Structures are given as structure tokens and as C-alpha cells.
């Protein structure tokens, strides 16, 4: 087995989810090579060489890889598969991976297996369906296994490797797409997808002003990332990149605090793997209480300031 892992990065550092995908790749057995395609991304390649279990880093530098556009990256990966005999291609189940992997599978004319949470062996996997209510066993006999990996289902590999780094020539720019611009939320708080503590607010917050006034001080005290339900995002309380759930980010922190979130199935699909779940809601029948390890039936406008004050006194 020879596996190609597509590294997600910003030309400055690896995205943490790449380490989870490499861990998943180890369960396929055989060699693991990491593709780092970008522009002026030597720092990323150097970091990738330290990723445990990786035997080789393939570095490709070109201006048309700077934005990690899926069309060019997918064609590069397909060329590597055909030229170097890779039998599996893995990417994270992030926006990046979900954009690139299906194109790779289509160009190779194979069926992709998405959102893999368990790898039994090459060709035998488990993945969630119906918003995580059913775990499906999947058998694939495709000549090249193209998988997206749910990062929260696998631990990160250690940064104790010393892989060989090889630079190869870039493929031609297909010219099928171009980056117009990106609007990114900037915050000093931990990244939502990899934070160990997450504080999320839902429709019960009432407004964006309430969300920020109540949850930001609490998150600051805990050193937590901020999240939200789809209802809160749709209501305009917070930006889209705060969303946790089936159509948002999948998280599995050590502590997840759900404030004013009823617990719709789509939201639970994105956070039910959290190690400890705390729910604060005034509705005793809210579905979130069914999966919460600790539930507080209380008015959030009283409970959150009191909790924040207690943390300040501690």
C-alpha cells in the first residue's frame, strides 16, 4: 500500500487536521507520502518533514498553487497517482478536502468514500450517515482508494519524523478558476476545529449583541473557541465560520458548552463526539439534554454572567 496524503496549509504552516489524516493513513499500512503544493511554502515543507510516520514529502511550488484551488491541485494529485503508483489518496473532511477529493476521484474514475471515521483495512471503512445516527460499514474494491477523513475520529500523529523532502516540477495551470478574495475572521482565541474547549451559542441568545456580551467573556476565562448553531448563524448573530454542525465544522473538544442551543440533529452531528458536554437551557425538554453529561435548566441571561463571575473569582 502506498498512500498520498494531501496536506492542508496556508503557505506558512500545516493545518492541524493534516496530522489526524496521517494517523488515519497509518491504518492502511505501507508508505505514506505527504503532498505540499503551494507558493513560497518552504516552511510548510520543513514542518511536514517532521510529521511522524511520513516517509517522503513531495513539495511543489508554483504561483497557481498559492490559493490551494481545487482544480489545479486535483490534477496534480492525479498525475502523481498515475506516475508513482499510489493506491490511496487521503484528505481531511474539511472545506478544503471536500473540495479537492471528489475531483480527484472523478478524474481517476473511482468512487470516493467520504467522512471516514474507522479504517478496518484497505477497502473496509466505517462512516456516519443520517447526521451520525447510523454508522455504515463500507466495502470498496476500487483500484485507488480516495477517502476524506473525519479528523475528530483520529488522534494526531507526533511531530517526531524526519522524512525526505523532494521537490518536483509543477503541472501546468489549468486556468479553470481564480481566487478573487477571502474574508477571514481574525481572533486571538483558539481555532474552532482544533480547540480543546468550545463555547457555543444558539438561537436562545436572542441577538448578536447578547452573544458577544455574554459568551466572549466566558470564552476568554476558559481559553475557549467560540461556536454557534446554524440557527444563530442564519439569524446573523455571528459569521458562518462559527457554525458547528452537519453543514458547519465538526468538533470534538474536551469540553463543549452549549448555551441556548436546543439540540437539533444537525447540530448534534457536529459536536456529539465531545468528551464532556455541558448544556444550559431553560427548556427542560430540549433535546440537547439527552446527550449532555451535565445539564443546567436555567435562564442563560442569569446563568452565564454568574458562571463567568465564579470563574473570575477562582
Protein Blocks (a to p, Z undefined) as FASTA:
>chain_A
ZZddddddehlaccfklmmmmmmmmmngpjdddddddehilmmmmmmmmpghiabdcddd
dfklmnopaklmmmmmmmmmmmnopabdcddfbfklmmmmmmmmmmnopacdehiabdfb
ghiacddeehhlaccddddfbfbdcddddfklpccdddfbccddddddddddehlaccfb
dcddddfbdcfklpcbdcdddfknopaklmmmmmmmmmmmnopacdddfklmmnomacfk
lpgcjklccdddfbdcdehiaoiaklmmmmmmpfbdcdddfblklmklmmpmbdcdddfk
lmmmmmmmmmmmZZ
